[in-house]
C-alpha cells in the first residue's frame, strides 16, 4: 500500500486552536446593532384546529416589531428536510398552519427588541383551539376510522395521506415464505426503538440581516447551507441570488441540523423589519420541537439451513415519523438498504412496511439514519438463531456476511426512497474486524467463563456486526475550489459542512497530500453559499468520501498548473514532483519553491491565478464495516446494566486522520450506548413529553462509559480519496444489539424494547 | 444595579439587572468564550466558569452573588499562540470535536489539576460528570487530562 505523507497522519485539527481558546466562532458569538430576538408560540395540544388567533395585543406591546401567524405568511407546502432536489420527503409542512399536529408545533412567532419582551408578547397572543382526536400510537395510525393528520389539499409526495401513510414498501427477492418453510431453523421477533433526541450542545440558532446590497444574509447553525438557501428561496418566493447562507463553526448536529427549522422565521422578520433578527431554540424546544430519531417497530423473521447458511430474511417495519414526514421515506428505506446486504448469502429477502404519521414529535435524520433501528432487530435475531442452532453467534456471522468482490440485489432495489444503484463491494475488511475484535476482546475465553461473578451479579458477552454507506450515489454532488497565493500558500474553499466532525481538517489533508504541501500551508473555508462552491452538506456519511474526492480532483488540477509553470522556470524536460512545498526535478536535483511559482504567476510572466474547481458525484456508496463486542455486568437485584468493556474493530478504508477517526467511532458508540441504556422521551396520555431536559432525559456522562478499545482495520477503497470510506455513522448501530445480546448471554432474557432500563430488566426477570 | 468583580484577573464593573445570571451578563458584555446549551439549569456544564477557583455553571449563578469575587473563563488559560498545557493536550489527543463544551470542560479540568496534580482516571471521570459532551464520548478528553497532568508536572520540575 502506498505510503502517504499527510493522509494517515494525526495532524492538529485546523480549527482546534480557536475552539480550545474559546474564540467567537459559533453562530451566536456574533451580534448586530438593533438585532431583534425571536420566540415561537407552541401548541399545547397534540392535534387541534386553530379556530381563532388574535395577535393584536402582542403587536401593541412596546418593543415588539413583528408577529407572524398563518394569517400573514405565505402558505406553501414544503419539506423541512435538507436533502438533494427534488427531495424524497413529502411536502406536508407550512410556515404556520391553521392546524397543529403535535404538542410543540408552531402556532406563531414574535420578534422583539429583547427576549423578555418577545416572551411577554407570546402570552398576549389569544388562541382558540378546537381539539381533535389524536394518534399517539403508530399502530393506531393505520386503523380504519383513524383521525387524518394531514388532510390539507396541498400535500404532495406522501404515499396515502388519508390513511396516515407517508411511505410504503413491499419488496421481495426470491420466495421468502417458501424459503422460511424449507428452513431447518427459523426465528422471529419484533424489536422496538424509542424517541431519542440528538442533543447537540449548541441548540438550533440562526441570525438574519440585510447586507449593503439588500441581500438577505443568514448565519445559521446548519448542516446544509445550500439546501437551506434553495428551500428558503422556494418558501419565501425570493430568488436564490438574493439569499446568502453562512455556516460558521457548528456546535454539533448529528442530523438534527439537516433541516430548515428556524431560518424561515428569522428571514421573515428581517425582510419585514429590515433589522437583524435572531432565533435560538430553548433546550426544551430542541427536545420537543426540533427533530428526533424515528421510533420503529422492526419485525425480523430469519430462516437457515442445518449448515448455518441463511436462506431467508424477512424484515417488516412500522416507522413513526411523528407529525411531519421529513426524512420519513429515506430513513425507512435505509433501515433495510444498509442492513440487508450485510447477509447477502440469503437469497430470499423481503422488505416491507409503512411509515406513518402520529401526533407526536417530528422524527428526522439522526446519525445512523434507520440502520440503527434495523441492526437492533437483525443482529439480535442473528444471535437468537445461533442459540437455536447451538453455535457461536460469531461463527454464524462469519458464515453469512458479505465479502469483497460480492454484491447484493438490495443495493439496486432499495435507494433513497426509491430504487438504488447496483454495486459490488470492492473493499471489505469485515473478516479481519471480526477476528481482531475477537482476539482483543478475548471472546472465546470470556464466553467460557461462569456468568455469575458475585451473588446476584452476572456478566455477559455480546457482539454485532454492521455496515453503512459512503454518500448517496448518483444523487449528491460535492465540489471544491483551491487557490494559490503568491507566497506558495493555498486556500481551500468548500461547501462541505464541518459540524464538529473535523472534516475541514480531513479535506485539508487530502488537498495537501495531492499537491505535496504540509497542512500549515493551507487555509480552509467552509461554508458560505456566496463564496464556497456547492456541496450537498454534512449527511449520509458523505464528506470524507465524496467531498474529499472533489477536493482531491481540484488539488490535482492545481498541481498540474503549478508543474506547468515549473517546467518553464526550471527548463526541465523530465518528471517533476512536489514535496514539502518544493518542486523537484527527478534525476537532476533542480528545485524551485512554490513561492517562486506564485510570485511569477501573479506579477511576472504568463500571469494568471493558479486555481481550480472540481466536482464529484459517486456511482457507488462503498460501505464501511465494523464488528463490535461488549461485556456487560447486570445486577439482578437492581436491574442495572453496566457496560464494562467495548471493543470496536472498524474498516473505514484508509483513515485520513486516525485520531479524528477514533473520535468519530468512540463518540458514536457512546451515543449508541445512550440509546441502549437510558435515552428516550416519555409522553403523557395527551402526547406531551415529560422529560425534555438534561436532568430527566439521561445522556451518558463520563461516569457511565465503559473502557472502549478501537481497532482500525485498514482497507483501500479504490473509489475513495486515497482509499478512504466513511466512518461518522456506522458505529452508532452497534450498541443496541451488542448490549441486548450481552444481557441475554448473562441472564437469558431478551431485551426487545429500547432503552433497556433497570425496570425492563427486572420485569423480564419476573421481579416486578 | 452595578456589580464589581474580577474577571480573568482584571477588575470589571457592569450595570446589571438583579435577576440576571452571570452567564447572561458575561455573554452580553462580549465574553463569547463562555458557551451555553440553553439548558438554563446547570445540567449541561457548557457555560462553566471558575468562581474563586471552583467550577460552577454560570447560568445558575445570580449576578449579585459574584460581587467582589473572582471569575475565570477559558480566556484565563492560554491564547492561540501560547496554548495552556490543557489546551495543548486536548488538541494533541483528539479531545475536541465541535468544541462547544470545551471551554467548560477545560475549566473543570483546570480546577481538578490545581487541586490534585496527579488524579486517577476515576477522579477525572467523577470530575467531568457534570459536563455533557455529545461528540467525543469522553474517552479522549479523559486521556487528554491525564496527559495535561503529566505536562504540568514536568513544567513544575
Interface residues (C-beta under 8 A of the other chain):
Chain A: X10 X12 X13 X15 X16 X17 X18 X19 X20 X21 X22 X23 X24 X25 X26 X28 X29 X198 X199 X200 X201 X202 X203 X249 X250 X251 X252 X254 X280 X281 X282 X283 X286 X499 X500 X501 X502 X659 X660 X662 X663 X666 X667 X668 X669 X670 X671 X693 X694 X695 X699 X701 X702 X703 X705 X708
Chain B: X32 X33 X34 X35 X37 X38 X39 X40 X41 X43 X44 X46 X73 X74 X75 X77 X78 X79 X80 X83 X87 X90 X91 X92 X93 X94 X95 X96 X97 X98 X99 X100 X101 X102 X103 X106 X124 X125 X126 X128 X129 X130 X131 X132 X133 X134 X135 X136 X137 X138 X139 X140 X141 X142
